[in-house]
């Protein structure tokens, strides 16, 4: 009985697919071989019967105006066989008078002599035994008159059946040997060819340790059909590692960045308690202002950490759609205008003609966050009375988003490092050190490129440029 576990076995299923058609072919070949052996045996038996009937026909003679028939030894010798078949003979004249042989020999139900030999073969049963018989007719002439003599010869089928088995059994034996060889070869081949799966299972078991940092399966020893599967597993493991490392990095970054503000707030709360007990209103007001400032910084750091984590983790799952860049940029600049006025900074825009829509493939929320961080970073490092200009231009292949300022700029040797999280040019500079890191992560998610260079329109300052692939 085949169990469900056996049905789920790849080895058994492959063997079934290979051996079941083979066994079906063997059965069909065995049946066809039986049919062919039966035809040969029947042919040989019928030829022997006809030859015996012809010998008897040649022994018909006239004697005293009557036809006499004798059975010569040469006719009987044709029927000698190790199977000891029984032979029945019958010779009658045209009037049905028995001239020789067994009187209970049955003729065919309907005579139909065919061929050059004028013979008819038929099956019959005599004395409870199945027999094969032949009937032929010979003319005898007497004084110009034609006398038809009918000759019947019958024989049991033991020798015929023996011949059938002798012709059929060797073929069946050869077919069974071929099946046995095919079964053995199939088992050997499956055992050998499925070894890579066993090795793959061992590699998976070795790499599945929770303490394993690297989960990579070697594909060199695998079949070409298995390599795409393993490549998919390796790619999935790589994504899991990246996701896990991003989580670990986020936790480490959050712990690193939030530790100081939280400790500062704890100290400020304690100082506020002491100021309240002493009744010093001026000190208490200063503490509350400091608490409000540190709380605002804490919220800012938390929001940027969450945005950075979202940009890192949504790279694979983000669905990009055609987004109007000019509308997103204008909306962000309008939101940041109050902050620019507060710092007395001239915030302007340079857009392409309104009849020329500028579309980029992006996720709207991430695109808004990218533009906000670019403008916020420029406003943060531009001195009072400075200028920040947001510009958009496009060509056949690229859409460019630029943010120019006339602040202190970034030295060429530090332009790569500023994309590292929490990196700041000086310890007393404002900000969290996450703005440009967020910009780069979002740009990578959107398939864009970020570049830094000096502001070509000012004696100092920085230009941050984002290049989006143009939508064709």
C-alpha positions in Angstrom: 0.0 0.0 0.0 1.4 3.4 -1.0 1.4 5.8 1.9 1.1 9.6 1.6 4.7 10.0 2.6 5.7 7.7 -0.3 3.6 9.7 -2.7 5.5 12.9 -1.6 8.9 11.3 -2.2 10.6 12.7 -5.2 12.6 9.5 -5.7 9.4 7.4 -5.8 7.5 9.8 -8.0 10.4 10.0 -10.5 10.7 6.2 -10.5 6.9 5.9 -11.1 7.1 8.3 -14.0 10.0 6.3 -15.5 8.9 2.7 -14.8 5.2 2.9 -15.3 5.4 3.8 -19.0 8.1 1.2 -19.4 6.0 -1.5 -17.8 3.1 -0.5 -20.0 5.3 -0.8 -23.1 6.5 -4.2 -21.9 2.9 -5.4 -21.5 2.0 -4.2 -24.9 5.1 -5.8 -26.5 4.3 -9.1 -24.6 0.8 -9.1 -25.9 1.9 -8.3 -29.5 4.6 -11.0 -29.2 1.9 -13.5 -28.1 -0.2 -12.6 -31.1 2.7 -13.1 -33.4 3.7 -16.4 -31.9 0.1 -17.6 -32.1 0.0 -16.6 -35.8 3.2 -18.6 -36.5 2.0 -21.6 -34.5 -1.3 -21.6 -36.3 0.4 -21.3 -39.6 2.7 -24.2 -39.0 -0.1 -26.4 -37.6 -2.3 -25.6 -40.6 0.5 -26.4 -43.1 1.1 -29.7 -41.3 -2.6 -30.6 -41.5 -2.8 -29.7 -45.2 0.3 -31.7 -46.0 -1.2 -34.8 -44.3 -4.4 -34.3 -46.2 -2.5 -34.1 -49.5 -0.7 -37.3 -48.6 -4.0 -39.0 -47.9 -5.4 -37.7 -51.2 -2.5 -39.2 -53.1 -3.3 -42.6 -51.6 -6.9 -42.7 -53.0 -7.3 -45.6 -55.6 -10.0 -47.3 -57.5 -10.7 -50.9 -56.4 -13.7 -52.9 -57.8 -15.4 -49.8 -58.9 -15.0 -48.2 -55.5 -12.6 -45.7 -54.1 -10.4 -47.0 -51.4 -8.3 -44.9 -49.0 -5.3 -46.1 -47.0 -3.3 -44.2 -44.4 0.4 -44.4 -45.2 3.1 -44.1 -42.4 4.4 -41.0 -44.1 1.1 -39.2 -43.4 1.1 -40.3 -39.7 4.7 -39.3 -39.2 3.8 -35.7 -39.8 1.8 -35.7 -36.6 4.4 -37.2 -34.3 5.3 -34.9 -31.5 6.6 -35.1 -27.9 3.2 -33.8 -26.7 1.4 -37.0 -28.0 -1.3 -35.2 -30.0 -4.2 -37.3 -31.1 -5.0 -37.4 -34.8 -8.4 -38.0 -36.4 -9.0 -38.8 -40.1 -12.1 -39.0 -42.3 -12.5 -39.8 -46.0 -16.0 -39.7 -47.6 -17.3 -39.7 -51.1 -19.7 -37.3 -52.7 -22.6 -39.2 -51.3 -21.4 -39.0 -47.8 -20.3 -42.6 -47.5 -17.4 -43.1 -45.1 -14.4 -44.5 -47.0 -11.9 -44.4 -44.1 -11.3 -42.9 -40.7 -13.5 -41.9 -37.7 -17.3 -41.9 -38.3 -17.8 -39.1 -35.6 -15.5 -36.6 -37.3 -17.6 -33.5 -37.6 -17.4 -31.5 -40.9 -17.5 -27.7 -40.9 -20.9 -26.1 -40.5 -20.5 -24.4 -43.8 -18.1 -25.4 -46.5 -15.9 -22.7 -48.0 -12.9 -24.1 -49.8 -10.4 -21.4 -50.7 -7.0 -21.0 -52.3 -5.1 -23.1 -54.9 -5.2 -26.1 -52.5 -9.0 -26.0 -52.2 -8.8 -26.3 -48.5 -10.8 -25.1 -45.5 -9.5 -24.9 -41.9 -11.8 -24.9 -38.9 -11.8 -25.6 -35.1 -13.9 -28.4 -33.6 -14.3 -30.6 -30.6 -14.1 -34.4 -30.8 -14.6 -36.6 -27.8 -14.2 -33.6 -25.5 -10.9 -32.5 -27.0 -10.3 -29.2 -28.7 -8.9 -29.8 -32.2 -7.8 -28.1 -35.4 -9.0 -29.6 -38.6 -8.6 -29.2 -42.4 -10.9 -30.2 -45.2 -9.9 -30.6 -48.8 -11.4 -32.2 -51.9 -9.9 -34.3 -54.6 -11.7 -35.3 -57.9 -11.6 -39.0 -59.0 -12.5 -39.9 -62.5 -14.1 -43.1 -63.7 -15.3 -43.6 -67.2 -15.4 -39.9 -67.8 -17.3 -39.2 -64.6 -16.0 -37.0 -61.9 -16.3 -38.3 -58.3 -15.6 -35.8 -55.6 -13.8 -37.2 -52.5 -13.6 -35.1 -49.3 -10.6 -35.6 -47.0 -10.7 -34.4 -43.3 -7.6 -34.4 -41.0 -7.9 -33.2 -37.4 -5.3 -32.9 -34.6 -5.3 -31.9 -31.0 -3.6 -28.6 -30.2 -1.0 -29.7 -27.7 2.0 -29.3 -30.0 0.6 -26.0 -31.3 0.4 -24.7 -27.8 3.8 -25.9 -27.0 5.2 -24.2 -30.1 3.4 -21.0 -29.0 5.0 -21.0 -25.6 8.5 -21.9 -27.1 8.2 -18.9 -29.4 6.7 -16.5 -26.8 8.5 -17.3 -23.6 12.0 -16.2 -24.7 10.7 -12.8 -25.8 8.9 -12.4 -22.4 12.0 -13.4 -20.5 14.1 -10.8 -22.5 11.5 -8.2 -21.7 11.4 -9.0 -18.0 15.2 -8.9 -17.9 15.1 -5.5 -19.6 12.6 -4.3 -17.0 14.7 -5.6 -14.1 17.8 -3.9 -15.6 15.8 -0.7 -16.1 14.6 -0.8 -12.5 18.1 -1.4 -11.2 19.5 1.3 -13.4 16.7 3.8 -12.4 17.3 3.2 -8.7 21.0 3.7 -9.2 20.6 6.8 -11.3 18.1 8.4 -9.0 20.2 7.6 -6.0 23.2 9.2 -7.7 21.5 12.1 -9.3 19.6 13.1 -6.2 22.7 13.3 -4.1 22.9 17.1 -4.8 19.6 17.5 -3.1 21.0 15.7 0.0 24.0 18.0 -0.1 21.7 20.9 -0.5 19.8 19.8 2.6 23.0 19.5 4.5 24.1 23.0 3.5 20.7 24.4 4.5 21.0 22.7 7.8 24.5 24.1 8.4 23.5 27.6 7.3 20.2 27.6 9.2 21.9 28.3 12.5 20.5 31.4 14.3 24.0 32.5 14.9 25.1 32.2 11.3 25.7 35.6 9.7 26.3 34.4 6.2 23.6 32.2 4.6 25.0 31.3 1.1 24.5 28.0 -0.6 27.2 26.8 -3.0 25.7 26.1 -6.4 28.7 24.7 -8.1 27.9 21.0 -7.3 24.2 21.4 -8.2 22.4 20.6 -11.4 21.6 23.4 -13.7 17.9 22.9 -13.0 18.4 23.5 -9.3 20.6 26.5 -9.6 17.8 29.0 -10.2 16.0 27.7 -7.1 19.1 28.0 -5.0 19.9 31.5 -6.5 16.4 32.5 -5.4 17.1 31.2 -1.9 20.4 33.0 -1.7 18.9 36.2 -2.9 16.1 35.9 -0.4 18.7 35.2 2.4 20.6 38.2 1.2 17.5 40.4 1.5 16.8 39.0 5.0 20.4 39.8 6.0 20.0 43.3 4.7 16.7 43.7 6.5 18.2 42.3 9.7 21.2 44.5 9.5 19.0 47.6 8.8 17.0 46.8 11.9 20.2 46.3 14.0 21.6 49.5 12.6 18.3 51.4 13.3 18.3 50.1 16.9 22.0 51.1 17.3 21.4 54.5 15.7 18.3 55.2 17.8 20.1 54.1 21.0 23.1 56.2 20.1 21.1 59.3 19.1 18.4 59.2 21.7 20.6 58.5 24.7 22.0 62.0 25.1 18.7 63.9 24.7 16.9 61.6 27.1 19.7 61.9 29.7 19.6 65.7 29.2 15.9 65.8 29.7 16.2 63.7 32.9 18.8 66.2 34.2 16.5 69.1 33.2 13.5 67.6 34.9 15.6 67.1 38.1 16.8 70.7 37.9 13.2 71.9 37.4 12.1 70.1 40.5 14.9 71.7 42.5 14.0 75.2 41.0 10.4 74.7 42.0 11.3 73.7 45.5 13.5 76.8 45.8 10.8 79.0 44.3 13.2 80.6 41.7 10.8 81.5 38.9 13.5 82.7 36.5 15.4 79.4 36.7 12.2 77.4 36.4 11.3 79.3 33.2 14.7 78.7 31.7 14.5 75.0 32.5 11.1 74.8 30.8 12.4 76.5 27.7 15.4 74.2 27.6 13.0 71.2 28.1 10.9 72.4 25.2 13.9 72.8 22.9 15.4 69.4 23.8 11.9 67.8 23.3 11.7 69.4 19.9 15.2 68.0 19.0 14.2 64.6 20.3 11.0 64.6 18.1 13.1 65.7 15.1 15.7 63.0 15.6 13.0 60.3 16.1 11.1 61.4 13.0 14.3 61.3 10.9 15.3 57.9 12.2 11.9 56.5 11.3 12.1 58.1 7.9 15.5 56.7 7.3 14.4 53.2 8.4 11.4 53.5 6.0 13.6 54.5 3.1 16.0 51.6 3.8 13.3 48.9 4.2 10.9 50.0 1.4 13.4 49.7 -1.4 12.2 46.3 -2.5 8.5 46.8 -2.0 8.0 50.4 -3.2 5.7 50.8 -6.1 6.8 53.7 -8.3 4.3 55.8 -10.2 4.5 58.9 -12.4 4.5 61.9 -10.1 4.6 65.6 -11.2 7.9 66.8 -9.7 7.1 70.5 -10.1 3.9 70.3 -8.0 5.6 68.3 -5.2 8.5 70.8 -5.1 6.2 73.8 -5.1 4.1 72.3 -2.3 7.2 71.6 -0.2 8.7 75.1 -0.7 5.4 76.6 0.4 5.5 74.6 3.6 9.1 75.6 4.3 8.5 79.3 3.5 7.6 80.2 7.1 10.8 78.7 8.4 12.8 80.6 5.7 11.1 83.9 6.8 11.8 83.2 10.4 15.5 82.9 9.5 15.4 85.8 7.0 16.5 83.6 4.1 15.4 84.2 0.6 13.7 80.9 -0.6 13.0 80.8 -4.3 12.2 78.4 -7.1 13.1 78.0 -10.8 10.7 75.8 -12.7 10.4 74.9 -16.4 7.5 76.4 -18.4 4.0 75.4 -17.1 3.1 73.8 -20.5 6.0 71.3 -20.1 4.9 68.7 -17.4 7.8 67.2 -15.6 7.1 63.6 -14.4 9.3 61.2 -12.5 8.8 57.7 -11.3 8.5 57.9 -7.5 6.5 57.2 -4.4 4.8 60.5 -3.5 5.4 60.3 0.3 9.1 59.5 -0.2 9.5 62.2 -2.9 8.0 64.8 -0.5 10.4 63.6 2.3 13.4 63.9 -0.1 12.6 67.5 -1.1 11.8 68.5 2.5 15.1 67.2 3.7 17.0 68.9 0.9 15.4 72.3 1.6 15.6 71.9 5.4 19.3 71.0 5.2 20.0 74.1 3.0 18.0 76.4 5.3 19.7 75.0 8.4 23.3 75.7 7.1 22.5 79.0 5.2 23.3 82.1 7.3 20.7 84.8 8.0 20.1 86.9 5.0 21.3 84.1 2.6 19.6 82.6 -0.4 18.2 79.1 -1.1 17.0 78.3 -4.6 15.2 75.2 -5.8 15.4 74.5 -9.5 14.1 71.9 -11.9 15.3 71.2 -15.5 14.8 68.3 -17.8 16.3 66.7 -21.0 15.4 63.7 -23.1 17.1 61.3 -20.6 17.2 63.1 -17.2 15.1 65.2 -14.9 17.3 67.3 -12.6 16.3 68.6 -9.2 18.7 71.2 -7.7 18.9 72.9 -4.3 21.4 75.8 -4.2 22.5 77.8 -1.2 25.1 80.4 -0.4 26.1 78.9 2.9 29.6 77.7 3.9 29.4 74.7 1.6 31.1 71.3 2.1 34.8 70.8 1.3 35.4 68.4 -1.6 37.2 65.9 0.7 34.2 65.6 3.0 31.4 65.3 0.4 31.3 61.6 0.4 31.3 61.3 4.2 28.3 63.7 4.7 26.1 60.9 3.4 27.0 58.8 6.4 24.5 58.9 9.2 25.2 61.2 12.1 28.3 62.7 10.4 28.6 66.5 10.9 31.4 68.7 9.7 31.8 70.2 13.2 30.4 69.3 16.6 28.8 72.7 17.1 26.9 72.6 13.9 23.1 72.3 14.1 21.2 69.3 12.9 21.2 65.6 13.5 23.6 64.5 10.7 20.8 62.4 9.1 19.5 64.8 6.4 21.7 63.8 3.5 21.8 60.1 4.6 18.0 60.2 4.3 18.2 61.9 0.9 20.6 59.3 -0.5 18.5 56.3 0.8 15.3 57.8 -0.7 17.1 58.5 -4.0 18.4 54.9 -4.2 14.8 53.7 -3.6 13.5 55.9 -6.4 16.3 54.9 -8.8 17.9 58.4 -8.8 21.4 59.6 -8.2 22.7 62.3 -5.8 25.7 64.5 -6.4 27.3 67.4 -4.5 29.2 70.3 -5.9 30.0 73.9 -5.2 27.3 76.4 -6.1 28.4 77.7 -9.5 26.3 80.9 -9.1 27.8 82.0 -5.8 31.3 82.6 -4.4 30.4 80.1 -1.6 27.7 77.6 -1.0 26.6 74.1 -2.1 24.5 72.6 -4.8 22.8 69.3 -4.2 21.5 67.7 -7.4 19.2 64.7 -7.8 19.1 63.1 -11.3 15.9 61.2 -12.1 15.6 59.0 -15.2 13.2 60.7 -17.6 9.9 59.0 -18.3 9.6 58.3 -22.1 
